[in-house]
Amino acid sequence: MNHILILPLLDLINGLLGFYQLLIIIAVIVNLLAAFNILNTYNRGVFVFVTTLNRFTDPALYQIRRLIPTMGGLDFSPVIAIFLINVLQNIVRQIHMYLS
């Protein structure tokens, strides 16, 4: 098997997973700031940023919310998503180490 193509692909997958994890963390922070009225979502630029960020993160978080509903008003879907991303990154790293 040709590892020359697979190893960079695994690096790309690992990087994209890390980037998505960062987007989830930013979305959590931004949504908390908006919930406490620290961030003005009536501002057009802020609204576009928050909406775009939620469009990237909500599909994955929605799937987790379907399985695990909010408990006492707390949404644990971002924590679970970050945990699952870490598991996937560890699997990708193990495959990368095995092929190296």
Residue pairs with C-beta under 8 A, 6 or more apart in sequence:
3 99
3 100
6 99
7 96
7 99
7 100
10 92
10 95
10 96
10 99
11 96
13 92
14 89
14 92
14 93
14 96
17 85
17 88
17 89
17 92
18 85
18 89
20 56
20 57
20 60
20 85
21 81
21 82
21 85
21 86
23 53
23 56
23 57
24 57
24 60
24 61
24 78
24 81
24 82
24 85
25 78
25 82
26 53
27 53
27 54
27 56
27 57
27 78
28 78
30 39
30 49
30 50
30 53
31 50
31 54
33 39
34 41
34 50
39 46
39 50
40 46
41 47
41 50
57 78
60 81
61 75
61 77
61 78
61 81
64 77
64 80
64 81
65 75
65 77
68 76
68 77
68 80
70 76
